[in-house]
Amino acid sequence: MLKIFHVPGTRSVRVIWLCEELQIPYEVQLISFAPEFRLSPEWLKMNPVGKVPAMTDDAGLSMFESGAMVQYLLQTQGAGRLEPSVDSTEYSQYLQWCWFAEATFARPLGEIVNHKRAIPINEQSDTAILEMQTRSRLCWRAVGDAVGPEGFLCEEFTAADIMMGYSMMLCDKLAPTDESANASAYWDRLKQRDGFKIAVEYGAGQPSPL
Ligand SMILES: N[C@@H](CCC(=O)N[C@@H](CS)C(=O)NCC(=O)O)C(=O)O
């Protein structure tokens, strides 16, 4: 059985959402986001930099990077679902958006979280937050331009939309904007998916870094 270590509002949402879409059995273990827990020797064995999420199974699997978990589950249990085939013309775009979601879009958003949580608020951090919001909104608009008024990142809904959905959620909270009607409508479409709704319900009401 897969076990997903989860804190509400964090990237484990992606993994739970994917399991729901693919109907992969899993269990969720809620953990604390307190630095004392995340930096404990016990948790550092699960995630060597003290972050969330982590995922294990009964056969010795142990992973700590959300995008890699998504890719691993697709390859081992996806049977071709939720990703275009490697020889399709859209496969390169699929990969690009998966990586963009975490490497480019989530990066300034993560900095906003850090500045709000861990760095004392002063004039410098305010300036940094504004700068990171501008960078995040650029990504929000780029996604809107890519999906158009009714679409997804590929011809159909794929795991790239799950990767991006978490980044859209962060942006909506930390750098909200109505600059792209397409992006706002896309975010509304993602929020309506049952898998997303279930993923964000785990631990709702518990402390969250968002
Ligand atoms: N690239 C990593 C990022 C992990 C990450 O930044 N997790 C956040 C929560 S969503 C965290 O634990 N932040 C705590 C910190 O950076 O101190 C992934 O996708 O799993």
The ligand as an ORCA input file, in Angstrom:
! r2SCAN-3c Opt
* xyz 0 1
  N      10.417     20.465     -5.279
  C       9.876     19.929     -4.042
  C       9.506     21.113     -3.158
  C       9.079     20.693     -1.765
  C       8.642     21.890     -0.946
  O       9.123     23.030     -1.121
  N       7.712     21.651     -0.007
  C       7.229     22.721      0.841
  C       5.771     22.469      1.172
  S       4.784     22.368     -0.284
  C       7.999     22.684      2.148
  O       8.122     21.647      2.753
  N       8.527     23.845      2.580
  C       9.205     23.978      3.805
  C      10.483     24.712      3.688
  O      10.965     24.947      2.561
  O      11.018     25.061      4.725
  C       8.669     19.034     -4.367
  O       8.038     19.265     -5.408
  O       8.373     18.085     -3.612
*
